[in-house]
Amino acid sequence: MSPSVRLQEMIRVIRGARTQGEERGVIQRECAAIRAQFRQADNGGRSHNLAKLLYVHMLGYPAHFGQMECVRLIASPRYNEKRVGYLGAMMLLDEKQDASLLITNSIKNDLSHSSQYVQSLALCTLACMGSAEMCRDLAPEIDRLLRASNSYIKKKAALCAVHIVRKVPELGELFTPAARSLLSEKNHGVLHGAVILITELCERNPETLEQFRKVVPELVQIMKGLVMSGYSPEHNVAGISDPFLQVRILRLLRILGRNNDLASDAMNDLLAQVATNTDSSKTAGSAVLYETVLTVMDIKSESGLRVLAVNILGRFLLNNDRNIRYISMTSLQKIVQTDHNAVQRHRGTIVDCLKDQDASVKRRALELSLALVSAVNIRSLMKELLLFLSSCPPELRAHTASGIFNAAERYSPSQRWHIDTILHVLTTAGGDVRDETVPNLIQLITTATELHCYTVHKLYRALITDISQQSLVQVACWCIGEYGDLLLRGECEETEPVQVTEDDVLDALETVLQSHMSAAATRGFALTATMKLSTRITQNVDRIRSIVSIYGSCIDVELQQRAVEYNALFKKYDHMRAAVLERMPVIDKNSPGHTNGESTEGTIKERESIKLKQGEAVLIQEPTNQVCDLLDLLGGTDTLPQASPALSSTAPDSVNNSAGVGGDLLDLLGGLDLMNDKLDPAPAPSVMVYDKNGVTLKLQCDKPTGTGLTVTLTATNATDNDISGFSLQAAVPKSVQLQMKAPSGDALPARGSGQVTQTVLLNNPNKVSLKMRVRVSYSSQGSVFQDTVQIDSFPGPAWN
């Protein structure tokens, strides 16, 4: 059977197919003809047919039936057939195929062939798909070719040796002497292969690394020759002499100079010369300069050289290429902690990158801008960040708001500035802030006693302007409830006072209660604020009583419970209302609920011990009949006993430290909860559930309450590089309900200097055997990592 069509003709027909079905029909006919010709023992067109089959394979169609034909063509003495056979082996075979073992002997024979082109075919194939067994068998042949006199063969043998070292690291010692001798070659291709091979050897063997540190002066001389050489048309790329070889040498110097003073001193002058003599207007020059910067930052370089490297990255920020701007900010992000002052000089350029149209550049500029915030520039830099917040993409708002909060907390020049900044964020992006923002701001407001009047006036203006930002509305309702008397007084030195009547305030709160935009938690804040105003105003108490009574039959259970308890205060316990609803004391930020997930283990243990002591005091001083009175709040005796002094003095969250019966304002039975806490055992110890690549994840379970269980996941980073974009995703069986709270952050500092905690709430009504699968995702040094861990057993008193 004669060949069906020529390769060019087949390509033309396939490209001319109008539909996928027509294309598939052409390929099926050709594959059938190729199979038939493969079966012929004496076929002169075997290479022609295999070439057509390789094109079919490139289009994604099955071509496995051509594997044995590759083996036959490799064994052929004719060069044109051997060339197509080796090409087919590289495309159709891999180390998992049994047919790959059949070509080992052919490769070995061709490595000793008299033609350099046949030898290069065998070297390329071994470097592309050689298995570990093939590498062990043919390693001596590669070492022999590394010492050959032909430069064309030596450069290909060097790259083949790199593949062998990656497959079988213990064979690296075999190539060490030959790799050392290759550095004396003048051919750039051989030098390039030698540098790659030495880099691979040094990365995999510390002893080899020490041996090659002696060749640093030789590498420096080669690099100087490249930098100072004149125009060479053979190696010139955009005015740079062989930038590929320069980048490889700089990368090797970085490995050799890391944590070594002697090697670092030997290359300092060279790095300064490269940094000053390389043109950065072209991409090739930028690549060399970027590799120079990475080397300077990784070795023990001089301080002046590090400043020069930072200035190079600063020039990159002005480049029109967005990729160069991106890698510049990525590098500056890594060194901003060690060379903060040098990076600060380029703050204006970095802030300008916030206006870039590229989303990735904008994100990097944001992270770097937040890292540059200090006590000196907090005011000016925060103005830029707040301006960016008003126009940034939705996916960056949460990260921007979180960064502004952290910077304001660390470097705020005054409490008023701190409050104004947070309120500005809440007004602009209140729907994108984390859950802990509201209690943190409330705590800040309570401590700034001289700013209560200013804050309540400002929040009232914000409330009547916009009630769509839930976090802002919650804080405003809380402040109006606590400091409503200051608002009604209309006297404020810090800001222009507003004449507000009692009806105006109640109208604003009632608008929040009735708005469809208000969440259940926001309505709870508004209802509590309305109730608190009953002790701060005199003329509209009946209206407040009417508002509260309406929500006694609300469909929301939480809101209904609050309304019923508040109605009880109006009716049966009106004599206690003023004491229960008095102003909250100053909230201690170190108290539970204000830790943001950053508490240390010692702090947690200390709080647990305090909690147990509080419970003991209540049990000792509260007789059983008083506990029953608390349980029967809506009926029973007309008088309630006074709370114990121990409870009043040790419970900072109670509403009334003198009468103290109510406990928490939102839970009049808070004292009972405190008593029950004494019966709980100490929290279960945390267990390690994930430890990989320096990232660890610990799990801790609280005691189950009914069908609920709280699981805390704590992640740390033991590597030398910061981790960003850290996130956890969890999955449980279908019969278990899962709710993940907001994490404490998305960045893990290097060397275990910080942690990220994530709280997971589980509801297991059937109390089935509990299992969880957690996906860990993060970014480190520009690479994205993702892994999954299966948790089949839980520590502590979880369900069995």
N, C-alpha and C positions, 0 to 999 in steps of 0.2 A: 504494500500500500504506500503510495507516494504521500509526502507531507501534504496536509490539507491546504494551508495558506502560510505565507511568510509571516514573521512576527509583526512587521510594520502593518501588513494588511489586516491582521487580527485586531491590532490596537485601533486601527481606523474604523473597523466595523463595530467594535464594542463602543467606541466613543460616539458613533453615529446612531446607536440604538435610542429610540424615542421613549421607550418605557423600560421599567425594570424587568418585566417579564421577557421582553425582546432581548435584553442584555443577557439574562439568565439562559435563554435558549441558545444563543450564540456560544456562550461559555460551555454549556453542557455538550454541544456538538463537538467543540474543539477538544474538550477533555476526553470524550469517547474516542476520538481519533488518536489522541496522544497515548491513551492506554493501549490501544491496538498496536501502535508502533513500538511501544516499550516491550511488548511481548515478542517481537521479532528478534531473533538472535543476531542477525547481521543487518544492522540498521545504521546507515551513514548520517542520518539526521538526528541523532540522539541529543546532541547539544542544542540544536535548533528547537526540538520539542521541549526540552527542559527549560529553555529560556522563556518559551511561551507559558509554560506551567508556572514559572516564578512570577510572571506578570499577573496571572490569574490569582496566585496567592496574595499578591500585593493588593488586589481588589477585595480581598476578604473571603474568597471562595476556598473550599477544601482542596488541598493539594498534597496530602500526606502520601498518596500512592507514588509520588516521585522520589521518596527517600532512598530507596534501593538504587534507583537510577543515578542518584548523586554519588553513591559509593562506587558504582561501576565507572562513572566518568572520572572520579578522582584517581582511580587506578590506571586510567588510560595513559599511554606514553605521549599522546598528542597534547600540546599546550592549550589549544583552543578548547578542547573538551575538558581538560583538567581545570581550566579557569572557570568554566560554567559549573562544573561539578563542585568546586570549593564554594562558589557563590551560593549554590543551592544548599550545601551543607550548613552554611551560616544562617540561611533563612528558614530551612525546613527542619533542621535538627537542633536539639539541645541536649544537655547532659542527662536528661531523664529518658531519652530515647535509646533503645537497645542498639539501634543502627549506628549510633555515634561511636560505639566501641569498635565497630568494624573498620573505621578509618584511621585508627591509631597507628597501625603499622604503615599505612600509606603516608601519613604525615611524617612519621619518623624517616621513611625512605626519602621523601621529598626535602626534608631538612638537610640532607646530605647531597642533594642534587647539584649538578655542576652549574645550572642556570640560577642566577640570583632571583629571577622572576618567579621561578617555581618555588624556590625557598621562601620568598615573600608571601606566596599564596598559602603555604603551609603555616607560616607564622601568624598571618592574619586570622586564619580559621581557628587555630589553637587559642589565640587571644580572645576570640569572639565566643566560642562555645565549648572550650575545653573543660571537662569535668575534673574533679579532684584526682581520680585515678589516672587520667590522661596526663595531668600536670606532673604527678609523681614519676610517671614513666618517661616523660620527655624533658624534664627539668635539666638533666645533664647536657642534652643536645642544645638547649637554649643557652646554657652557660658557655658552651663551646662557641656558639655563634656570637655571643657578646664580646669575645676576644678576636673575632675575625677582622680582616683588614678592610673589608668592604663596608663603607659608611652606610650605604643603602640597607644592608642586612642588619647592621648593628642597631640602627634606630628602631627597626621593627622588632628585633629581638629584645630590646629594652622594654618596649610596651608589652610584649608577650610575657616578659618576666614580671611586670606589674600585675598582670592577671593571675599568674601562678602564685605570687605572694598573697594576693587577696583570697585565693581559693585554699591555699595550704600555707599558712603563715610560718610554719616551722622551716620551710624551704628558703626563707629569707637569708639565712646565713650563707647559703650556697652562692648567692649573687652579690654579696657584700664586696668582695675584692674586685670583681669585674666592674661593679657600679662605681667604685672609687677611681678606677683607672679611666673610665669614660669621661671624667671631668677635664681631662687634658686634651680632648678632641676639639678641633676647630669647627667641625660641621655643626651648624645650628640644630639640625634635626636630631643628631646624636646627643647633643647637649640637652636638648629639650627632653628626650626620653630618659636620659640619665638622671636629670633633676627630678622627674616624676617618680622614677624608681627609688631614688634615695629618700624622697619624701615619704613614700609608702613604707619603706623599711624603718625609718625613724619613728613613724607613728605607731608601729606595731611592736617595736622592741626597744625598751629603754637602754639596753646595753649597746645596741647599734647606734642609738642617738648619741651616746657619749663618744663613740668612735668617730662619728662624722662631725662632731663639734670641732675637730682638729682641722677640718677643711674649710672653715669659715673664711679665712684669709683668701683662699683660692676662689671661693664663690664671690667674694667682694671684688676681686680683680676682674673676674668675668663680667660682673655687673657694671663695673666702671668702664670696661671696654665697650659695653653696649651703650651706655649713657653718653660717653664722650666721642663715640665713633661718628664719622661723617656719613653722608648720604650713601646708602647701599640699596640699589633698586631691588635686589633679591629678597631683602628682609624688611624693607621699609613699609610701614603702614601709617599713612596720614602724618608723615614726618617723624614718626617714632621708630627707632631701630628695634625690630623684632619684639613688639610689646608682649607677645605670648610667652617668650622665654623670660623676659623681665619679670612678668607676673609670677611665673613658676619659681624663679630664683628668690624673689621676695617672700613668697609663701614658705619656701624651705628655710630661709633665714629666720622667719618668725618662729618656726618650730625649734630651730637650733638655739636661738637666743632667749627663749622663754625660761625664766627662773635661773639664768646663768649670767653672772656679771661679766666674766671674761669675754664670752661670745658677744654679749650686747655691746661692750665697749669697742670691739673690733668692727662693728657695722654701723656705729653712730654717725661717723663722718660720711659714709656712703649714703645713708638714708637722707641726711641733710642735703647732699649733692643731688640726689634724685628729686627731692622735693622742690628744690630751687631751679633746676634746669629742665624740668619736664613741662611741656606746653599742655595746658588743660583745656584748650579751645576745641580739641577733637576728642572723640570718644575713646580712642586708643590711649591718649595721654591721661584722660580721666581714670581709665582702668588702672594704669600704672600708679598714679597718685593715690588712688583709693587703697590699693594693696600696700603702698608705702605707709599710709596712715594706720592701717590695721597692724602692720609690723611694729611701728613706733609705739602704739598703744599696748601691744602685747609683750614687748620685751622690757628690760630694765633700762629705759632710755633716759636721756637728760631732760630736765624740766623745760629748757628752751626748745628742744626738739618736739616735745609734746605740745607746746603752745603753737609751734609751726604746723603741726598736724591738725590741730583744731582750726587754725586759720584756713587751711586747705579745705576742710569740710565746710567752713563758712563760705568760701568761694563757690563751692558746689551748690549751695543754697540759691545762688543767683543764676545758675545754669538754666537754660530753657528746657532742657530735657527733664521731664518729671521723674523718670527712673533715677537719674543722678541725684535729684533733690530728695527723693525718698530714701536712698541708701545713705545719704549724708545725715539725715535726721535720725535714721536708725542707729548709725554709729555714734552720733552725739548723745543719743539716749543712753547708750552703754557707758559713756565716760563722764556723764554730767555729774555724777557723785564724786569722782576722783579729781576732775579738773573743772570744778564749778565756775571759778572766776574766768577761766579762759572761754568757756562756753557762753558766759553772760555777755561777753562783748558782742555776740551775734544775736542778742535777744530781739532786736528790732527786725532783723531779717526773718527770724523764726516766727515771730508774730504775724508778719506779712504772709507767711505761708498758710495761715489760717483761712485766707481768702482764696486759696487755690481751688480750682474747679474739681480736681481729682480727689475722690473720697479718701483713698489710702494716704495721700500726702497730707490731707487735712487732719486725719486721725493722728498721724505721727507728729504733726506740728502741735496738736493739742496736748499729747502726752509729754512732749518736750517742754512746752510752755508751762505746764503744771509743775514739772520738775524744776524749773528755773525760779519759781516763786520763792522769795525770801523776805525777811523782815524789812529789808531796805527798799525793795521794789514792789511791795505788796499792793500799794494803792494804784500805781500806774499800770501794773500788769493785770490787776483784777478788773480795771476798766475795760481793757481789751478782751478779757475772757467773758465778761458780762455782755459786751457788745456781740461777741461771737455766739453766745448762748441764744441771743434773740433771733439769730438767723441761721443757726447750724442745722444740719439735717436731723430728722427725728431719731435716727439710730445713734447719734452722738450726744443727745441731750442728757440722758441719764449719766453717762460717763463724765460729761462736762460739769453737771450739777454736783456730782459726788466729789470731783476734784476741787471745785470751788469751796465746797463745805470743809474739806480737809485742810485746804490752804488757809481759809479764814480762821479755822480753829487753832491752827498752829501759829500764825503770824499776825493775827488781828491787832491793829494799833490801839483800838479802844473797843469797849463793849457796844457803844452806839454804832460804830462802823460795822462791827460784827453782825449786829441785829439787822441793820439796813441792808447789808449784803445778802443775808439769807432771805430776807423778805423780798428782795429784788428777784432772787432765783425762784422763789415760790410763786411770785406774780408772773414770771415769764414761763417757767416750766414746772409748775406745781404738780402736774400729772406724771412727771417722769422721775421724781425723787424717790428715794428709798423709804421704807416704812419707818425707820428709826429717826427720820428727820424731824417729825412732829415732837416726839418726847425730848429730843436733844434741844430743839429751839425753846420749848417750854422751860426746860431746865435753865437755859441761858437767860431767859427773861426773868425767871424767879430770882436769880442771883443778882441781876442788875436792878436793885431796888430803887435807885434814883431815876431810872428810865421807865418806870411802870406807866407813868402818865403819858410820856411820849409814845411808848409802844402801843398802848391801847388806842390812842387817837389815830395813829398811823394804820393800825390793823382795822379799825372801824371804817376808815376811808376806803381801804382795799376791799372790805367786805361788801359795802354798798355799791362798789364799782363793778365787781365781778365775783360770782359765786361758783364759777366752773372749776376753779383750781381747788381740789378737795383738801390738800395739805394746808394751804393757806387759810381756807375757811375753818378748818379744825382748830388751828392755832388762834385765829381771830375769835372764835366762839369761846375758847378757853380763857383768853385774856379778858373778854368782855364779862364773862362770868366772875372772874376773880377781881378785876379792877374796874367794874362798871361804875362804881361810885366816883372814881377819878375822871371817867369819861363824862359823866353827868355834871360834874362840878364845873367843867369848861375852863379850867385854869391849867395852862401848860407853858412853861418857860422855853422848852426846847423847840417847840413848833407852834405854828399859828393855831390857837384853840378854835374848836368848832362847837357851836351851841347845839347841843343834842338834848332832846327831851326823852323822857322815859318811854313814851309811845314810839319814838323813832327807833330806839334800841330794840324794843320788843318786836316791832315790825320787821326789822332786819333779821332777828333770830327766827321769827315765824316764817319768813320767806325761805330761809334755809331748811326749816323743817318740812315745808310743803313742796319744795322744788324737786322735780324729777331728776335733776342732776346730782342730788345729794345722796351719797352712799349711806349705808346703815350706820357705820361708825361716825360719819359726820352728823347725822341726825342725833346720835347719842350725845355728842359734844354740845350741840345746840340745845337739847332738852336739859342737860345738866346746867348749862350756862343760864338758861331761863329760870331754873329752880334756884340757882345761887343768887340771882338778882332779887329774889323775894326778900332777902335780908339786906339788900343794898338800896332799895327804893321804898317809897312809902305810899304812893297813890295808886299803883296798878297791881297790887297783890292779888286782887280778885281775878284780874285778867290772867295772871300767871297761873293761878289755881285752875282756871278754866282750860288753859292750854295743856297743862299737865294731865288733867282728867281725861281729855280727848284721847291721849295716847295710852290710856289704861286698857284699851281694847284693840291696840295696834296689832297687825298681823305679824310684825317682827317681834320675836320673843324677847330679845334683849331690850328693845325699846319699851315693850310692854312691862317688863319687870322693873325697869327704872321708874316708869310712870306710877306703877302701883306702890312702890316703896316711897316715892315722893309724895303721893297722895296720903300715905300713912303718916308721913311727917306733918302734913298740913292738918290732919284730923286728930289722930290719937296722940301724936308726940309733938304737938306744936310748941310745947315748952322747950323742946330740945333743938328745934329747927335752927335757931341762930348759932348754937354751938356746933352743930353738925356741918353747917354750911359756911363756916368762917373760912377765911383765906387759907390756902395751902401753905404749909411751911416751905422754906427753901429746900429744893430737892437736891440731894447729894448725888453728884454725877457718878460716884463709884457704887451707888446702890444698884441692886439687881434691876435690870430693864434699861440701863443706860451704859452698857459695856460695849455695844457695837461688835460683839463677838471677839473682843481683844483681851478678855480677862485671862490671866495666867492661872495655872492650876492651883497655885498657892492661894490666890485671891478667892477662888471658888471654894476651896476647903475652908477658908476662914469664914466665908459667908454661911456655909452650911453649919459650922459650929455655932455661929451667932443665932442662926435660925432655930437650932435645937435648944439653945439656952432660952430663947424667947418662948418656945413651946413649953419647956419645963416650968417657966415662971407662970405661964397661964394656967397650967394644970395644977400647980400648987395653990394658987391664989383664987382660982375660979371654981366654986363648987358646982356640982352637977345641975342643981336647979337653975343656976344662972345661965348655963348653956341651954337648957330647955327654954328659958325665957327668950334667948336670942333666936332660937328656932321658931318660937311662937310670936314673932314680932308683930303680927297683925291681930293677935288676940291674947287673952290671958290677963296677967296683972296690969294694972294701970301705971305702975312705976317700974322703972328698970334700975337695977343696981349700978353703982358707979364702977367704972372699969378699974382694974388693978393698976397701981403705979408702975409696976414692971412693964406692963403692956404699953402704957402711955409713954414711957420714957425710952423704950427700945424699939418702937415701931415707927420709923420716920415717915412711912407712907400713910399713917392714919390721918384722918381729917381733923379730929379734935383731940389734942394732946391732954386737955383737961378733963373732958367728959369721956372721950375715947370710945364710946360704945359702938359707934357706927363703923369703926375700922376704915376701910377704903370708902370714899364717897360713892363710887360706882358699885360697891358691893357691901351692903350694910351688915353682911355676915362675915366680914373679913377676919374677925377675931377667931371664928371657928376654924377657918382654913389654917390660920397660924397654929392653932392647937393641934390640928391633924398632922401638920408637918413634922411634929415631934415623933410621930409613930413611924415615919418613913425611914428606912435604913439609909446609910451613906450611899452616894451614887456609885454605880458599877464602874470598875476600872475600864479605861479605854483599851482597845485591842487594835493591833495593826492589821489592816485588811488589804493594803496595797503598798508596795515598796519597789519602785522601778525607776531607773535613770535618775536617781537622786530625789524623786518626788515620793513622799509618803502620805498615806491617808489613814487616819485613826477613826474608829467608831466607838461611840459611847451611848448607852441606852439609859434613860430614866425608868423608874418603876412604872409599870403600866397602870393607868387609871381607868378602870372599867374595860372598855374596848380600845382605848387610845394609848399610844406609845410615842414618846418623843425621842428621836435619834439625832445625835449631833456628830457630824463629820468634820474632822479637823485635818487640813492639808498643810504640809511644810515642804520647803525646797532646800535640799542640802547641796545643790550644785553651786558652781562659782558664777553662774549667770542668772540674772533676774528672769522671772517667768511672767508673761502677761497673758491676758485673755483666758485666765483659768476659769473653768466652769465644770459643774457636776450635773449629770442627769441621772435620774433613778427610775427604775421600773420594778413593780411588785406584782404578785398574782392578782387576777381579776377580782377576787373576793375581798381584797384589801384596798382601802381608799388611801391615797397618798396626797400630801400637800407639802410643797417645798417652799420654805420661807426665803426671803432675799438673802444672798450670801453677804458676808462681811466685806467682801472686796473681790477683785478679779486679778490681783497682782500678788505674786509670791516673791518676796525679796530673797536674794541669794544667801547661802550659808546659814539657813535657818533663822534669819533675823526677824522673821515675821510669819504669820500664818493666816489662813483663810478658813472660816468656819461656816458651815451650812446646816441649818436645822430642818429636819424632815419630820412631819407629823403623820403618823400612821393610825388608821382606824381599822381594826380587825374585828368586825362584829361576830364572825363565826369562829374566831380564835383558831384559825388554821395554822399549820406550820409555816413560820414566816421566813421568806427568802427575798433577797433584793439583788438586783443587778445595777451597778453604778458605772456610768461612762465618764471617764476623765478626759478632758480636752484642755489643751493649753498651747501657747506659742513660746518658743525659746530660740534666740539667735536667728530669727527670721523663718524658722521651720515650725510647722504645725504638727503636734503630736496628739494622738487619740488612742485610748485604750479602754478596755472593759474589764471589770472585776465582778465575780460572782460571790455573794455573801450568803452562805447556807446556814450559818449559825450566828446567833446574836449573844453578846455578853450580858451578864446581869439577869434580872428577873423578867426577860421577855417570854413570849408564849413558846411553849414547847410543841 
